Amino acid sequence: MANKASQDPEVYDASKIQVLKGLDAVRKRPAMYIGDVSVRGLHHLVYEVVDNSIDEALAGFCNDIHVTMCKDGSVIVDDNGRGIPVDMHPEYQKSALEIVMTILHAGGKFDKKAYKVSGGLHGVGVSVVNALSEWLWVEVARDGKVYRQQYARGVPVGDVKVVGKRKSTGTKIGFIPDLEIFKKRKFTFEILAERMRELAFLNKDIKITIHDEISKKEETFKYKGGLVAFVEYLDQNRDSIIKKPIYIADEKDGVPVEIAFSYTDTYNENTYSYVNNIHTIEGGTHLIGFKTALTRTLNNFAVKNKLLKNDEVSLTGEDVREGITAVISIKHPEPQFEGQTKTRLGNSDVRGIVESIVNEGLTRELENNMTQARRIIEKCKQAAHSREAARKAKELTRRKTTLESEGLPGKLADCSLREAERTEVFIVEGDSAGGSAKQGRDRRFQAILPLRGKILNVEKARIDKMLANEEIRTIVAALGAGIGTNDFDIEKLRYGKVIIMTDADVDGSHIRTLLLTFFFRHMRQLIENGFLYIAQPPLYRLKQGSEEKYIYDDEEKEEIINKLAKAGKEKYNLQRYKGLGEMNPGQLWQTTMSPENRTLLQVTIDEAFEADIIFSKLMGDKVEPRRQFIEENAKYVRNLDV
């Protein structure tokens, strides 16, 4: 019977499980499989298990996923899919379940019969999670029975056994990360919830629930609006110029394409692209196809309907994407990703597919709503008019940007080394702190750029006005890599680390947020490539007799003071630093600038869309969302990150 069943492409059984290679290398080099063994890699374990459930949903067999953060630190992922096959594999004479869970590159996703499309790590995900877990168990409901197997660091602890009966089907996996691999194994509800929210947006028929047994937090995500709801979520703190996002969906050559986009009264482009639920941070052929079709279609429509005058220039890609919020999602049976991290799609056929679908769909949408079309074209025309002014401003800044020292801004105290990878620049708030930093630094590899006053809030300004701001021009000239999506060149960056160093007070937090907004909006590659950091100066200096200790947060302060009180050592002097300028050069070096002693917070944007929402909330025009955010996060403000 098994042989007959295996000939049917719709039947998902042991014969569909293909084995490519063993598991041995995973524990030796875990970063090769999950990126790293820090917070990012830890949470990636959960994503990989959930991706298996999502693949079942893409195949049409699952619509309900539960993620539980347990009190003991483990995570359980439960779905109502078909359940992993448990019958004997025809070639390897082992349960298909054991093969899937213990052998790298074993799964039902390689011949495209059991699964047409899949995300995750294409068959390595769940076995990698097993290999990197102290323990893992899996329960499969299938064929009216419940099957279970347990593992220890990827090795089965006994055979697959029947442990019950159940009419419904599904897979339930519980695991706890291995402390031999991960330094910390505490999951964060908010990090996991954001990925679950993203998956629910991208797959509108799926309900995903996440529950934390300790904090009792629970969220359920299900969005009937799909990508339209995603765009509305992204634009919640911005004012749209059209009533509802434009939605285009079609399939061509076996590749389904979904796109939703809207225009706001802001000046930044916010575009997010996905392939099989994988966020393609670096874009690829699907994004190129969208951008090309958007520019061509809007130009053709404007000319045809006389919305562009004869003496007006054509709209460029930059013009038509000003203020746009867009999500592009495609499903491809054989995606070709450039690089191990799957951040750029390389399939050449996809560009033409997306172009064709966008051209037809957008033309239809514009023709059906002329009022909306006119608003969009007018927005693009305004962008075109400001483009020339922006070009002149960029040229002025570019002329001032040179590797020769005489062309660098006067405020910059440069370092003597010229190899970028060995140097770093501190962007420092104020002349007082700048003076201490200049005296305390190591002149060989540390440059200091003091800012006089707050930089412009770039969330509310076009690039021509932005580059009229002296502090922004100074930063651009000092870094030497240009500015903007099209003009920023990471290869020309003059320093290996760009470090924001501000006071630990309200003004310092505001300046830091202004700088982060600027870098996120106009030099995002700086963040994506890991060049941007935030210095962590101490909040207190505790002196007791001849001994002194620097304290970096209030929690540490309370812990130290309580220990001193219990030991009867209540005579001490506690100094609260209000600003960097209160420290002498030696103290600033010792606590904040010395590579041996300092703590730097690297700025990352794993969840770019959530960072976008935070910046638009903090720096946008709407007051109520900003007030609410500050009230909810005031106690975390010292550790606020992108």
HUDA-V151957 format. One record per helix or strand of 2 or more residues. SS is the DSSP state (~ for helix, > for strand). FROM is the first residue (numbers start at 1). LEN is the number of residues. If there is no record, write none. Layout:
<<SS & FROM & LEN> <SS & FROM & LEN>>
//
This chain:
<<~ & 2 & 5> <~ & 14 & 3> <> & 18 & 2> <~ & 25 & 4> <~ & 31 & 4> <~ & 39 & 20> <> & 64 & 6> <> & 75 & 5> <~ & 96 & 7> <> & 106 & 2> <~ & 125 & 7> <> & 133 & 10> <> & 145 & 8> <> & 155 & 2> <> & 161 & 5> <> & 170 & 8> <~ & 189 & 14> <> & 207 & 6> <> & 218 & 4> <~ & 227 & 8> <> & 246 & 7> <> & 255 & 10> <> & 270 & 6> <> & 278 & 2> <~ & 285 & 20> <~ & 317 & 4> <> & 324 & 8> <~ & 348 & 21> <~ & 370 & 31> <~ & 405 & 3> <> & 412 & 2> <~ & 420 & 3> <> & 424 & 6> <~ & 431 & 10> <> & 446 & 6> <~ & 458 & 3> <~ & 463 & 4> <~ & 470 & 10> <~ & 490 & 3> <> & 497 & 5> <~ & 506 & 17> <~ & 524 & 5> <> & 532 & 4> <> & 540 & 5> <> & 547 & 5> <~ & 554 & 13> <> & 573 & 4> <~ & 580 & 3> <~ & 585 & 9> <> & 600 & 3> <~ & 608 & 12> <~ & 623 & 17>>
//
